[in-house]
Amino acid sequence: MEAEMTSRERFINALEGKGVDRVPYGYLWFGAGHEVLERMGTSLRDAYGSAEGIAKAQILAREMYHHDNVMSPWGCLLVEAEALGTKVTIKENAYPAVEKYALKSAAEHELINPDNIERSGRVKTIAGSVEILLKEIGDEALIIGATMSPLMLASQVMGGSRLCIDMLKDRDSFHSLLEKLTESCILFADTLLEAGADGIFVENGESTGDLFSPQMAEEFMLPYTKELYDHIKAEGGYVISHNCAAHAFYDLEMKLEPHALNFSFGDVRLLGKKYGVECKKLHNHNNIGCGPRHCFKEFKEFSDAGICLMGNIIPDAPLTGSRAEIEHEVKSCLSAAPEKGFILATGCEIPLNTPLEKMEMLWDAVKAGI
């Protein structure tokens, strides 16, 4: 496997639907991060608390796991929410968790000040890590910033239960909140792009039938997330829309027009009717996914529209799967994927506690397939 492109060139070509020397291998957040931290001789608390620690961990993870991109921030999904007033608990070797939400309801939307994004110490830390990554490996690997969509961010400033109540009972206040959160998301994306990120990986997992009706998602997700995506693209950044929900609204993902869709499942209802498969039961930590990968066939409209597909190895496969099962996952994805416009990756973050030897099995399978 002799490389003719840099990782950065390879990733960009895939995002743009161009030819590549081999299939790019994508990395989400800080997958299998504990092994990286052990090699660094530090804790997640300490590494994630400094720009230097984040950058060093991402560079080392790439050396250990061989992927084509780096990413900051990681999978805590709380950077923007903390800047806007949500209190978080910092843990030693796990991601920060919500201690107290910023709002009790959407009626308190006036408490949200988007300018606090730019004042946040942790936002500055994240931006600093991107600057270091740009300096150290900017010519080699694609640098991706990670953000929340406005609707996802709403769940982190007021909680999911209250969010659902206010969507139904106080729509005007909830729309006012989403306007402020959209501005906040744009400011955070701008900060990452200005620091040197090539693109933004947007968590959009609340656009799903597991939580809302299609009509609610179209009203409360689509216009605000579309504004965010359009802004990132206007600023010259790539947009990767991440939706690992089992019943994601893929028609709305199409309307968002990202450069790439990172997914875990196909259209579960459609696959069940058309192929008689129970996608949700096959793609989880108890089972290593379906061989035919019917989901790729039904995503042809994304490829036809020039949207790169990124997925969909089961995230738990490296942790719980045998070598044969890991190889099966990789081969299944590669055999079903389009020839252009595809990035091999997991459908969500690989668990932090995944052992190094299992990640090496994953890389062995990737090498053999690409």
N, C-alpha and C positions, 0 to 999 in steps of 0.2 A: 504494500500500500504506500506508494510514493506520492507525496503531496506536491501538487503543482500550484496550489493557491494557499494564501494565508487563511487562517480561520476566519478573519474578518471578511476577506473577499468572498469566501465560500458562503458565509451566512448571508451576506448582502445579495449575492447572486440568487440564492434560493428565495429570499424575500421578494426579489424583483422578477422571479420566474425565468431566470437565465440559467445557462448551463453551469455545472459545477464539476470539479475533478472527482469528488465523492460526495455522498450525502452528508450534510452538516449534522453535527451531534449537539443538541441543545441541553442546557443546564438551567434548572429552575431554582431561584433563590439560594438556598444553602444546603442542598441535598447531601445526605450522609456527612453532615457537618461535624459530628463529634469526633470522627477520625482525624479530620483536619485540625481541629482544636487540640487534640491529644498530641499531634505531631508538633504543633506550635508551642505546647506547654502552657496553655492558657484556658480560660473559661469562656463560655459564650458571653457572659456578662461583660467581661473585660474586652474581648475582641469586638463585640458589637457596640461598645461604648466609645470607640475612637475611630477616626477616619483611617488611621494607619492600620488598625487591627482588622477592619472590614476589608480593606484593599489587600492586605497581606493574606488573609484567609481565602479570598477569592482567587488570588494568583496561585496559591498553594493548591487549592481545590482543583484548579484547571491542570496543574502539573500532575496531580494524583489521579484524576478521573478522565482527563484527555478531551474535554468538551471544547466547543468552538466559541463560546461566549462567557462573559462574566456578568454578574448582576448585583445591584445594590439599590435599595435596601433588601433585607431578607424577608422570610415568610411570617413575620409577626403581624404584618398588615395594620400596624397601629401608628406609624410615623405621623401621618396627617392628622389622625384623630387626637393624638397627644398634643400636637401643636395647637389644636382648636379647643382644648380644654378637658379632654378625657384623661382621667388619672390612670396610670398603669403601674403594675407591680413588676419590678425587674427581678428576674430569676437567674440563678447561677449558671445552669446549663440547659435552659429551655427558653423559649421566646417570651418576651413580656406579655402580660395578660391584663385585661381590663380590670381595674379596681373600682372605678366609678365613672359612669358616662357623663359627658359634658352637659347633656340636656335631659330633662325629664319628659319633654314632649316637643313636637315640632313648633308649638306655639311660642317656644322660647328661642326661635331662630335668630332673633336680634342679638343673642349672646354670641353668635358665631361671627368672628372677625377674620375674614380671609387673609388680611395682612399679617396675622400671627404666624402664617406659614413661613414667611420670610424672616420672622423674628426668632423662630424656634431653634434652640441649640441643637436638637437632634437632626433637624433638617440640614443645618449647617455641617454637621458631622457627616451625614450621608453625601452631601455635595462635595465635601472634602475627600471622601473615599473615591468618588468618581474622578475627581481631578488627579488623584494619585494613580488610579487605574489607567487614565489617559496617558499620563507621563510614562508609566512603566511598561504597559503592553498595548497602548492605543493603536499601534500599527499592526499588531498581531491578531488580537481578538476583538469581537464585537462587544461593545460596552452597552449594557441595557439597564435603564433605570426602571424601578418597579413602583407602580402607583395603584390607587384604588379608583374605581369608577365612582361617580357621585352617589349612586344608590347604595353601593357597597359601603362608602364612607358614612352614609346616613346611619347604617346599622352599627357603626363603631362610635358614633357620637351620641346615640340615643337608645341603642339596643334593638334587637330584631322584633321583639313582641310589640313594643310601643310603636315601632315603625309601621307595622301592619295595621295597628289600630288607627293611626293618624292618616294613613293612606285612604282609609275608608271614611273616617269621621271628621277629619280636618284637612281636606285636600288643599285648600288655599295656603294654609300654613306650611304644609309639607312641600308644596311647590316653591314657596318662598325659601324654605330651607335648602332645597335642591339647587336653587339659583346660587345661593351663597357657597354651597359645597362644590358646585361646578367651577366657580371662580377660584376656590381653594385648590382644587385638583389641577387646574390650569397653571396656577402659580407654582405648584410643586413640580409639575412636569417641566415648566420653563427653567426652574432652578437646576434640574437634572440635566437638561439639554445644554444649558449654558455652561455647566461644569464639564461637559464633554461626552455625555451619553449619546450614542448613535440612535437610540430609539427608546420607546417606553413600552413596558409589559404591563398591561392594565388588567387588574383583577375585576372581572365582571360576572362573577359566579352567582349573583342574586337575580340574574335574568333567567329564571327557571320556573317551570311549572310545579316544581317541588314547593314553591313559596307563593307564587302569584298566578293570576290568570293572564293570558296573552294580552288582554286589553289593559290590565294594570301595568304590565311591563312596557307596553307601547306608550302609555301615558307618562309613567314615572321614570323609566330607564332610558328609553330611546332618544328623546330630544337632548337630554343633558349629556349623556355619554357620547352622542354624535358630535355635539359641540366640542367636547374634549378631544375626540379623535381628529376632528377636522383641524383643530388648533395645532395639535402636535404635528400633523402632516404639513400644515402651512409654515411651521417653523423648521421644516426640513428633517423631522424625525420620523423613524419607522414606528408603526403601531402594531403590537402583537396583542390581540384580544384573548384573554385567558378565561375560559368558562369550563370548569370541570364538573358542573352539575349533571346529574343523571337525566334530567328532563330540560336541558337547556333550550332556549328559544332560538334555534339556529336561523330561522327566517329573519329575526331581528339582528342577529350577528351579521348576516349578509348586508342588511341595511346600514350597518355601522361602517362598512367599507374599510376594515383594517387591512394592513399589509399581510397579516398572518392570523390564523385562528389556532390557538392551542387548546386542545380538547381531550377529554377522557373517554366520553361515550359518543356513540352516534345518535341519531334521532331514534330514541328507544321505541316509541310507539310505531313509527314507520317500519323499523327493522322487524318488529314483532309481526306486523301485518304482512309484510312482503316476504320475509324469509323464515318466519316462525322461530326466531331466536329471542331469548330473554337476555338482552344485552346487559342489563343492570346486575343480573345474577352471575354473568360470566366474567365481568370486569370488576373484580374486587379482591380483597386480600385473601379470600378463601379459595379463589379459583384464578388460574392464569388464563387470560382471555381467549376469545374465539379465534380459531385458525383462519377462517375465510376473511376476517376483518371487513364485514359487509359495510361498516360505517364509511370506509373510504369510497366505496362505490356510490353511496348516496351523497357524498360531499363533492361529487364531480362538478356541481354547479359553482362551488367555491373556486375550484381550479379554473373552470371556464371563465370566471369573472376576474381571474388574476390574483386571487387570494391564496397565499401560501398555506399549506396545511402543516401543523406542528403537533406531533403526537405519535401514537397514543399508548406507549408502553405503560402498563399498570404501575403506579408509583411504588406499590408494596412488593412488586415482583423481585427486586434485588434483595429485599429484606427477608421475605418468606419463601421465595421460590428456590427450587433446585437449579443446578446448572442447566439441565435439560429444559426446565420450564422457562428460565431466563432466555435461553437460545430461541425457544418457541416464540416468545413475545417479540423479540427483535425480528426474527424471520417473518413472522406474520405481518408486522407493520411494513417491512421493506418490500415484501412481495405484493402487497396491495396498494402501496403508495404510488402517486403519479411520478412520472419520470422527471419532471421539473416542478419547482414550487413545492418542495417538501423538506422539512427538517425533522429528523428523528429525535424524539424526546419523550419524556414521561408526560402523562396527562396532568400531573400536579407534582408537588415537591416530594422527592424521595425522603422517607423518614430520616430524621437526624441521626438515629442510632443504628443505621445500616452499616454493617462491618465492611472494612476495606476489602477483604477477600471476595465479598459478594459484588462489590463495585468493580473489582477486577474481572469477575465472571461476566458482568454486563459489558465491560469494554472488550473482552475477548469475543463476545457475541457480535458486538457492533463492528469490530475489525473484520471479522469473518464475513459479515454481510455487506459492508460498504465497499 
